[in-house]
Structures are given as structure tokens and as C-alpha cells.
Amino acid sequence: MRDLGAGFGHLLKGQRWVARHGKSYGFGLVPGLITLVLYVGVLVALALWGEDAVTWATPFADDWGSPWLGLFRGFLTAVLFALALLLAVLTFTAVTLLIGQPFYESLSERVDRDVSPDGTAPESDLPLWRELWISGRDSLRIVLRAAVWGVLLFAAGFIPVVGQTVVPVLGFFVTGFFLTEELASVALQRRGVELRDRLALLRSRKTLVWGFGTPLGVAFLVPFVAVFLMPGAVAGATLLARELLGEETREGAADPSGEDPSGDDSASGDTFTDPAGRGGRL
């Protein structure tokens, strides 16, 4: 139970950190907004033409009588849209991180420098295109794993009683685990931790991971919330990654007490590297 509280604490600390660093927060919003527009477009198209797609895919039912034809295709249309919503929740973080790789790398590095006792942050020696390739490849693997779990849980949802009680709870824990993996991958990939090792690391502290990712997954179900929580989620996942790796964290560094309440990044005296690679003082 202690790890559950610690995981949730990292989530709150990440949100507090970006609240104090307004410019970093602004940079971190851009990828989420782009992804949101893309996802909304796909879901709207599915709502408008999903029934047509189901009709095209089930020509064998054309001769069925009423009301069975309408019930059958209506059910498939609802299932299609429900699966699309589930996949949207499971993949939103992966797609946003892929689009915003340079943004979130910079944000995560800033968090590391802020909380590190010596003020340094681990840096990747890989070129940007290589980092994007690794991130995209690993994200696809995670999305496929999450999709398999999603289909299994969706099918289990038809089991009487269990499907309406146990399965939804399991779904939130599964979503929380994969969300945490995607978010922590920003900091862990920069440290050269491969996907298999990342998964093993997260499984070794499941309750810590669930404490961080499960409430975040619940919050992500609320429309548009994911966009505004993503920067803080990346910051919090960086703190969580440091704990998983046993890295020392400066006491009080991620706590808002004693900090400049204005949220102006210039108060910290840190430098920021934008996605184009230009350094500057915030």
C-alpha cells in the first residue's frame, strides 16, 4: 500500500512541477493538442460512417429480416465505436509521446537537472532520428500488447457479474501499467534502458506503477483532460523512473514549497533546449 501512495505522490509532484514552470508546460501542451485534433477527426469520421463500414463488411446479412438485420449491424457498429474509444485511450499517450519526442525529452531533462543533487541529467548520445525510430518501434510493441489486453477484457466483459465488476477494475489497472510504461520510457530510454528491461523494472514495483498510472488512466477518460495532464505526467514519470533505478533525488526539489509562486521558469535559473536544439534561458 505504501508504494500505491508513493506512485500517486509522483503523479502529483509532476503536476506541481509543471505548474511552477509555465514555459515548459506550454511547450508540453503542443503535442497533446496535435494528437487530440487527429483523434477527434478519426472518431467523428467513425461516428458518421461507421454504420456504412459495418454494412460493407457484412454483405451476408443483407437478406436478413427485420428486426434482426438492424439489431445485428447496430450492435457491431456500437462494438466498433467502443473498441475505437478503448484504443484511443490506450494509444493516446504513445502517439502523443511519438509526436512530441523532442518536447518531452527537453522537459524530462529539466526535471532531472532540477531534482538531481549535482544538477545534471543523463543524456542520450543517439541522433534524433534514431531516438524517434526506437521510440516508434517500442510504442508499437506496447500498443500491440495493450490491444491484446483490450480485446481480452472486452470479451470477458460479456461474462455475467464478473464482466460488470471485476473486468472494469482490471481494465483500469492494465491501462495504468501501460500508460506508466509509455510515460517513463522518455526518461528510461534516455538512460539506455531497453524495452524488455523497462517492462521488467516496472513489473518489479507493480503497486508503485499502479499508484501512478491507474488514477491517470481514469483521468484520461475525461475528454480533453489528457492534453492538459500530459506535461505533468511526463515530469512525474521522470521522478518515478529515478526511484525505480534507485537514483538519488534532492529533498524538496519537486515540492512547491519555497519556490517562486509565479510559475516563471526564469526563477530557477535553468536553461532550456527547445526541439530545434537552440539553448536559451527561460
N, C-alpha and C positions, 0 to 999 in steps of 0.2 A: 504493500500500500504506500510505503514511503516513496518508491520510485514513481508511482502514479502522480503523486503530488509534485515531485521534482520535475517530471516531464511537463506538467501543466505550468509549473513555475517558469520553465524555459520559454514556453509559448508567450506568457505574459511579459517576461523580460524583453523578448524580441519586439513585441508591440511597443513597449515603453521606449526601447532604444530608438526605433524609427520616429517615434513621437518627438524625441529630443533632437533629431537630425532631419530637419524638414526637407533639405535639398536631396538627401539620399532617398527619402521617402518618395519625393516627386519623381526621381529617376526610376524608382522601383515600380511605380504605377503604370508606366508606359507599356511594358509587355503584356500586363494583365488586361489593359483596355483593348489592345490589338486582338488578343485571343478571344475576349468577350464578344467583340464585333463578329469575328469569324464563327463562333459557336452559335450565337443568336441567329445568324443568317442560315446556318445549316438546320437548326431546329425549326425555324419559321418555314423553310422550304419543305421540311418533313411534315409539318402540320398541314401545309397546303396541298402537297402532292403525295403524301404517304398512302392514302387510300388508293390512288391511281397505281402506285407501285405494287401494292398488295394485289390489286386486281390483275395487273400484268403478270405477276408471279404465280397466280393460282387459276390458270385457264381451265383446269379440270373441274372447277366448281361452277362454271358458267351456267350449267343446266340445272343446278340445284333449285329447288322450290323455295318459296317464302315460308317462314322467316329464316330458314337455316342459312341461306346464302348471306343475308345481311349480318346475322349473328356471327358467322364464321369469319367473314372478312373484317367486320368491326372489331372482333377480338384480336385478330392478327395485327390490325392497324394500331390498336392500343398497346399490344406487346412490343411492336416495333418502336413506338414512341417511348415507351418505358425503358427499353434497352438503350435507346439513344440518350435518354436522360442519365441513366446509370453510367454509361461510358463517358458522357460529358463530365460528370463529377470525378470519375476515376482518372480521366486523361487531361483534365484542365491544367493541373499542376505541371504535368510532363510537357505539354505543348507550350505553356507559358514560360517554363524554365528554358526550353529549347530556343524560343524566340528571344528571350531576354538574357541569354547566357552572359554576354558582356556586362549588362547592367547588374545582374545578381552576383557575378564574380567580384565586381568592384565593391558592392555593398557588403558581401561576406568578408572580404579582405579588411574593410574598415572596421567591422565588428571585431575581427581577430586582433587587429592592432590596438583597438580600444581596450580590450579586456586582457591582453597579454601582459604579463609583468614586465617584459622587456620592450614592449611596444612594437613588436614585429609580427608579421603574418606569413605563413607558409605560402610560397608562390610556385605556380606550375611553370616548368621550362618548355612546355609544349606550345607550338604556334596556335593561333586562334582557330584555324580551320581544323586542326587535329582535335582540339578540345570539343569543337562543335560535332565532329564526327563521333567521338566517343560518347558524348552526351546523348546524341540522337540514337545511337546504337543501343546504349543501355536503357534509355527511356522506352524504346520499342520493346525491349525484352520485359521491362516491368509492366508496360501496358498489356502485353500478351498474357502475362501471369495474372494481372488484375482482371482481365477479361474472362479468363477461365474461371476464376473465383466468382465473378459476377454471374456467369451463366449457371454455375452450380448452385449458387444461392438463390437465383431466380427460380430454378427448377424446384429447389427444396421449399420454396415459398408456397407450393401447392399442397404440401403435407399438412393435414388438419392439425390445428392447435400449434404444433411446433413451427409451422411456416409463418404463423402470425405472431409468435412470441420470441422464440429463440433465434430464428433466422435473421430478423431485422437487427438484433443486437450483434450477432456475429458479423453482419454486413458492415456495421459501423466500425468494429474492431479491425476488420480486414482493410477497409478503406483507410483507417487511421495509420495502419502499418505502412501501406504503400505510399500514402501522402508523405509520411515522415522520411521514407527512403528517398523519394524524389527530391525533397527539400534539403535533406542532409547531404545529398550527393554533390551539391555545389561546393561545400567545404571539404568533403572527403575526397572528391575527385581531384581537387587542387592539391591534396596531400598524397596523391598517387595510390589511393585505396581502390582496388578493382571491385567490380560489381559483386562477385561472389564473396569477397571478403567483407564488403559493406553489408550484405544480407546476413552473413554470419555474425557480424558485430551487432546488428540490430536485434537479431534473434536472441543474443546473449542477455539483452536487457529489454525483454518484451514489454514489461509493465511501464518502464520509462518511456518507451516508444508510444505505447497506447495512451499514456497520460498526455503526451504532446499531440499526437495525430488524431485521436478519436474526437475530442471536442472541436478540433479544427475541421475535421470532416463534417461534423454536424453543422458547424457554422457555414461551411461552403455550400450547404444545401439551400441556403437563403440566397435568392437572386442578387447578384452584383456584390455580395459580401466578399467573395473570394478575391476580387480585384483589389479591394482596399486592405485586405489582410495579408496579401502575398508578401509585400516587402518585410513586414514584421515577422512573418512565418520563416522567411529565409534567414533573418537575423537570429531568431530563436533557434532554428535548426543548426546554425553555426555554433551556438552555445552548447546545444545538445551534443553535437559532434565532438566538441572539445572534452565534454565529460566522458563520452564513450571511449575516447582514446586516452583518457587519463591525463590530459594536458592541464597545466596549472592555469587558473584564472584569477586575475587580480580581484580581491574582495571589493564589492561595491561598485565595480566598473560598469556593470549592466544595470545598476539600480539608479533610479532617477534622483535620489536624494543627493543634495549638494551640487546638482548640475544646473546649468543655465536653463531656466524655465522657458525661455523664448523659443527654443527649438532651433536656434540659428546654429548651423554647423560650424560657423567661424569661431564659436566659443571654445570649441575643443582644440583648435589649433592644428587639426589633422589636415592632410592633403587628400585629394580625391582624384582618381583616374577615371575619366569618362570612357564610354565604349570605343571612342576613336583613338584612345591611347594618349590623350592630352592630359598632362597633370595640371592640377590647379588647387588653389586654396579655397575652401568652402567658407 
